[in-house]
Amino acid sequence: MHRIQYSSGDIVADRRAAYAVALAAKRAFPEAAEVMAQALELAPWWAAGWDLLGQYRKQAGDVAGAISAWTELLAHDNEGVFGARLKLAAHGVGGDRSPAPDYVAALFDDYAPRFETSLVEGLGYRMPDELAAALISVLASRPARPVRRAIDLGCGTGLMGERLRPLVDWLEGVDLSVGMLTKAKQKGIYDRLERAELVAFLEAETAGCDLIVAADVFNYVGDLAPALIAARRVLAPSGLLAFTLETHPGEEPVVLTENLRFQHSGRHAIELCRSIGFHDLVATETVIRTERGKPVGGLIVVARAGLAVIEGTPDGGPANDNSPVNQAA
């Protein structure tokens, strides 16, 4: 079991849970769910146990049973690290789809030791390279000016930071996960690292940043408006915002998937950027990663901050968009 799942405090319950984990490893999910339910009869207070029971029931095809387990989890997960609220919302129970920073922090703290190997080698993740290439292309088309200060939102272990370091004079990284920040610090590529939620971090910063990057970060953000508005305020005139999105083909601005990531409408995201004061948008459709053998569609966006924005009022000026998404999304 993962580190964030701890122990129930009951030796017999832990033994039964360990047996359930072994059964799940063999993909015997109905049996694993049954044994996990027995463990919870001995330790009904155990939040991690309810989370496992929900997972095993879901994988066994018992969605109603999974929802029942996650409903119980919601009552016991005081710190919100298991994402019960989002799991229920993703399965049509409850309407609160707001981000869950405590869940994201715990998820990536647990993931940090194997993050790069799992993501790059296991899932074919190549967004840092693709986003850096898109950014370099835009920088090459601009009048020569240094990128003095850049912020890497959701910097993780520094995969994106490694690509940004040669391009900028001063590089800052922000992330929710202590484990990920520890890995990033070991690389020695950041001039400043902070643990913070990204909107709160930006709202506390002074203006004058030349570049803000968010690679594979907005997948954990529902409504993009607060993050985009905060980024626009911090960016210097003509500063650049570069980010990636997981996308979906529907009309809804954003959907919450069962894997607890948000997928956005490319068209809506671009219109939102323009309304907030970003111009010269370059948007490119791509494949973010492979998941269960299938490609996950996405979008790479690089946009320039307009010259002026009236406080609280999007400037909504014209954009010179080079984006197939404007027609296709």
N, C-alpha and C positions, 0 to 999 in steps of 0.2 A: 504493500500500500504506500501511497505517497506521503511525504513528510507532513503535509498539512492535515492529514487525516488522524494523526495522533493515535492514542489508545483509548479504549472505552473506560478503562479503570477497572474492568472486570476480567479476570484471567480467562474464565471459561468463555465469555463473550468474545474476547480477542481470539481465542483458539478457533472458535466457530467462524469468525470473520476471516481469519487466515485461510481456512478451508474453502470458504466462499470465493476468496480471491483466486485460489488455486483452480477451482472449478471454472471461474470466468476466464482464466488464462487458457483453458482448454475449450473455450467458447460454449461451455455447458451453462448457458445463462439462466434457464428456468431453475436448474438445480442450485446454482449460485444464489439466486434470489430467495429460494426457499431456505437455504442455510443462513443467509444473512438475516432473514426475518426472524429466525430462531435466536440469533445473536441479539437482536434488538428486543426480544422478549425479556432478556436478562439485563439489557442496558438501554432502556427506552429514552434516556436523556442524550444519547450519543449522536451528535449532529453528523459526524463523518459517516456513521453507519447508515443513517437515513439517506445520505447522498449516494452511497454505494448501492443501497437497495433500489433507489430510483434508477440508477444507471443499469443495473442488471435486469430489472423489470422492463425498462425501455428496450434493451437489446434482445430481450426475450419476446418482444412484440406486445407486451402488456402495458400500453400507454396509460390506461386508466390507473393501473397499479402504480406506475411511475409517478403520476400526478399526485396520487395519495401519499406516496413516500415523500415527495418534495414539499407537499403541504405541511407534513409533519416536520420536515427539515426546517421550514421557514420559522417554526415556533422555537427551534432550538439553536439555530445559527445566529447567535447574538451579534457576532462581528461581521456577518454577511460575506464570509470568505468562500462560501460554497455556491453563491449565485442562485439561491433558491428562487428569488423573485423573478430573475430573468428566465430561469428554466420553466417556471410556470407560465410566464408571459409568452414565451416562445411556443408553448403548447396550448395557447388560447385561454389561459386562466389568469385573470387579473390584467389590468391595462397599463401597468407601470413598466414602461420600457426604457426608463432613464438609465444611464450608465451606472455600473456598480464598481467604483474604484477599489474597494476592499477586495472584491472577488478578483479583479484584474491583477492587483498587487500580489495576492496569494498565488494565483495561477502562475505568474511569471517568476516569483521567488522559487516555486517548485520546479519550474521549467529551466531555470538559468543554467544549471550544470551541463545540460544536454542540448541547450537551445540551438546553437549554431550547427551542430552535427545533424540534429533532427530536422531543422528547417531547411537548410541548404542541401544536404545530401538526401534526406528522406522525402522532402516535399518539392524539390526542384525550385526552391525560392531564389529569385534573381532580381528582386525589386531594387536593392541598393545599386546594382550595376545599371539597370535600366533607368532609374530615376536620376542617377548621376549623369548618364549620357544625355538625357533630355535637358538637364540643367546646364551642362557644359555647352550644348548646342545653343541654348538661349543666351548664355553669357557671351558666347562668341559673336552673336549678332548685335550685341549692344556696344555703345561707345565704351572704350576702355575705361574701367573704373574698378578699384579694388573692392573685394568683399571683406570689409574690415571685421564685421561681427556677424556670426551665424548661430542660430539656435536649432538644435536637433531635438525635436519633440519626440517623446517616446523612444529615447536613444537606444534602449536595450543594452546589448553587449558591445555596441559600437560598430556594427556592420556598416551602417550608413556613415557614421563618423569617419571611418577609415577612408571612404571615398571623398568626403568633404574636406578633410584635413589639408590636402595640397591646394585647395581652392580658396581658403580663407585665412585671415590673419588671427582671428580669435574665435574659438569654437566652444559653445556651451551645449551641454546635454542635460535633459530633464527626463525623469522616468519615475513611475510609481514604485517600482520593484527594487528593493535594496539588493537582492541577489544579482539582478541585471546590472545595476550601477557598480557593484563590486567588480564584475567582469569587465565593464567598460573602463573603470579606473586602472585596472591592470595593464591595459593597452597603452596608457600614457598619451592619448591623442586629444584629450579634452583639456581646455584651459579652465573650465568650471563644470562641475557636475552638481545637480540638485535633485533631491527627491521631492516631487510635488505633482499634483494633478495639473494637467497642461493648461487649462483655462485659468486656474488660480495663479499659476506661474506667470502667464502672459499678462494677466491683469495687474500683477505687482511690478512688472518691468516698465522701465522708461522707454520712450520711443527712440529710434535711431538704429534699429537693426537692419542690416542689408539683406539678410536671407533667413527664412524660416523653412524648415523641412520637416515633413511628417511622413515617414515611410512605414506603411502597414500599421498605422496608428489609428486612423479614423474608423477602422473596422470595429473598434471598441467604443465609438462615440455615436450616439443616435442622431440627435439634432446637430447639424454641423454649424449652425449660425453662431452660437456663442464662441466656438473656437475660431471661426473665420473672422468674426468681428474683433476679437482680442488680438489676433495676429495682424489684422489690418492696422490697428491702433499702434502696435509696436514697430511696425515696419517704417523705415524711412521712405520718403517719396521715391518712387520707382524701385523700391525694394522688391524682392521676389519671394513668392510663396510657392513651394513645390511639395506635392503630396500625392499619395496613391489612395485609391478606393477599391473595395470590392463592390461590384455592381450587380444589379438585377435588371431583367428586361421589362418589368412592369411599370405602372404609372405612379405607384406610391413613392414619395420622396425617400423613404427608408423602410426596410423590413428587418426584423430580428429573426435570424436563422436559428435552427435547433442546436447548432454548435455555439450559440451565444455570441456570434459576431453579427455586426450590422452590415447590411448591403444597401448601397445607395443607388438612386437613379442618377445616371450620368448627366442627363439633361437638367434635372433639378439642381444638382450640385453646381453646374456651370452657371445657370441662371442666378443662383444664390451668390456665387462669387462676384458676378457682374453687379448685382444690386448693392453689394457691400462696398464696392469701390475697387475691384480688381479688373484690370484690362489686359489686352494682348495675351489672352489665354491660349495656350497650346495644350491640347488634350489628345492623348493617344490611347487607344484601346490595347489591352495586353492580357496576358495570363499571369495572375498573381502567384499561383502555386498549383500543384496538383493535390487533390484530396480524394482518398479512396480510389485512386486511379483516374480521376476525372479532373479536367482543367477548371480552375476557378477564375472567371472573367473579372477584369478590373480596368481601371483607368489611371493613367499618369497625367497629372495636371501641373503645369508651370504657369504662374500668373504674375503680373506686375501690379503693384499697388499704385493707385491713381495719385495725382498730385495733391489733392485735398479732399477731405471728407468733413462735412459739418457734423459736429457731435450729435450722435443719436439719429442721424439721417443719412441713409445710403445715398451716394451721389448718382448712382444709376446711369452713368455716362455711357457713351458708345464704346464698344469693344471691337478690336481687330482680332477676331478669333480664328485660329487655324485649327479647327477641330471637326473631324468627321462625326463626333458625337452630337454636335449641334443638330445634325440632320438624323442620325441613326438612333440616338438614345431616347 
